[in-house]
Amino acid sequence: MQVHALDFEDFDDEEYTLLGIHTALEDYKLAYLLNRELQLNLTKFTEGLTVENSDTTTSFSFYEYSNDSHECEWFLIANSAWKENSSEPNELLITAETKSYLIPEKKKVDYFLKITGHLKETAIQKTVQEVNQLEQIITTYTINKNTLKSKDFLTF
């Protein structure tokens, strides 16, 4: 009798491309430039992408665009978020901010551009080139999603 072993990758049926973007731009400015350059219509989700850990909840900036004619969706997600922590020892209000990362192993990436659907490699490379041509962008490149330990945060 033949035995077939299943791997967790066998259950990952969502096909998507992940791009890493390095820039100093705010999320709304980057979304505007991507909309203009790539003819998208990224719109912001007011509540953002919320990630809950055992003791904290963090909300990351999140934009979405759905292209029905090409059967693909585009998501712009911030990789970092600042969270204000406050405590009141000795009746003094002390606040501190901590920075959280959506994908901690990619701390240098400012934003992720997730494109779901079946895109040809030439279309992906063209997108990378067009984004890299924007003067406010430091660099953009494809990220191999199989190398990410925290890729579960990109499932939505």
N, C-alpha and C positions, 0 to 999 in steps of 0.2 A: 504494500500500500504506500502510495506517495504522500509525503507530508509537505505542506506549504506553510512556511512561517510568515506571519504578517508583521510588518513593522508599523510604527506609528505614522510614518510618512505615507503609508497606503491609505490612511483615512483623511489625509490633507487634500481635499478635493478642490479647494479654492485656488484658482489660478490667478496669481497677481505678480506684478513687477514692483520692486521697491527701489526708490531713488533716495539718495542722501543729499541734502542741500546744506551748504555752508554759506551763511550770510549773517550780517549784522542787522538786517531789516526786521521791523516789527511784523507780526503775522498778517495784519491787514494790508500792509504795503506789499508784502510778498504775494499775497493772494491777488491783489490788483495787477501786479506785473505779470503774473502767470496767466491771469484771465486775458490780459491784453496781448501777450506774446503767443499764447497757445490757443487762443479763441475758446476759452473755457468760460464757465459761469460758476466759479467756486463761491459758495455761500456759507457763512459761518453758522455753526450750531451754537446757540446761546449758552447751553449748559456745558459744552465741551465734551471731551472724552474723559470720563471719570474712571479712575483706577483706585480700587480699594485694597489696601494692605491690612495686615492684622491690627494696626493701631492708627493708621492715617488714611485719609481720602484725598486724592490729588486730581485736579481737573486740568487737562491739557487742551490747548487751543486746537480747534478741529473745524475744517472746512470740507464741503462735499460738492461734487458735481456729477450728475448722471447723464450720460450720453446714450440715449435709447437707440439712435441710428447705428452706432458702432457697438452696441451692447457692452459698454464698459462704464466703470465708475472711477472717479478720481477723488482722492482724499489727501488733503494737506494737513499734517499733524505736527504740532510742535513737539520736540523731543524733551524740552525742559519746562518746568513750571516752578514758580516761587510760591512758597506757602508761609504765611505768617504764624509764628508760634508765640503765644503770650502766656505769661504766668504772673502771679501777684504775690511774690514773697515780701513780707514786711510792709504790706500796703503800698508798695511801689509797683507801678505797671511797667514791666520790662517786656519788650517785644524783640523777637529775632526772626529772621527769615532763613528758611532752608530751601535748597534747590533740589528738586526731585527730577529724575529722568525716566522717561517712558521705556527706553531701551538703554539700560545702564552701560552695557558694553560698547555703546557708540556715543559716548559723552560729547565728542567733538562735533557730532552732527547736530545742526540747529533744527532742521525740519526734515520730515519724511514725506515723500510724495508716493502714495500707494495707488497703483493703477490696476484695477481688477478687470478680468476678461482676457481674451486671447489676442494679444498684440504681437505683430511680427517684430522680429529683432531689429529690422530697419526702422520701424516706427519708434521703437524705444530709443535707439541711437540718435534719431533725428530730434526727439524730445530733449534728450540730454544736451545735444549741441545747441538747441534753441535757448534752453535755460542758461547754459554757460555763456551765451553771447550777451546776456544782460549784465551791464557793468556793475550792478550792485551785488551780483552773485560771485562769491569767491570760487566755488567749484560745485559741480553736481556729478554724481556717478551712480551706477547701479550697485545695489547691495545684494549679495547672495543670501536670501532669506533662510536657507538651510544652515547657515553658520551662526545664526542668532540664537542665544539661549532664551531670550525674552520675547520671542516672536508671538507668543500667545496674546500679548497685549495688542497686536495688530489684527486680531480676529474680531470683526464687528460687522 
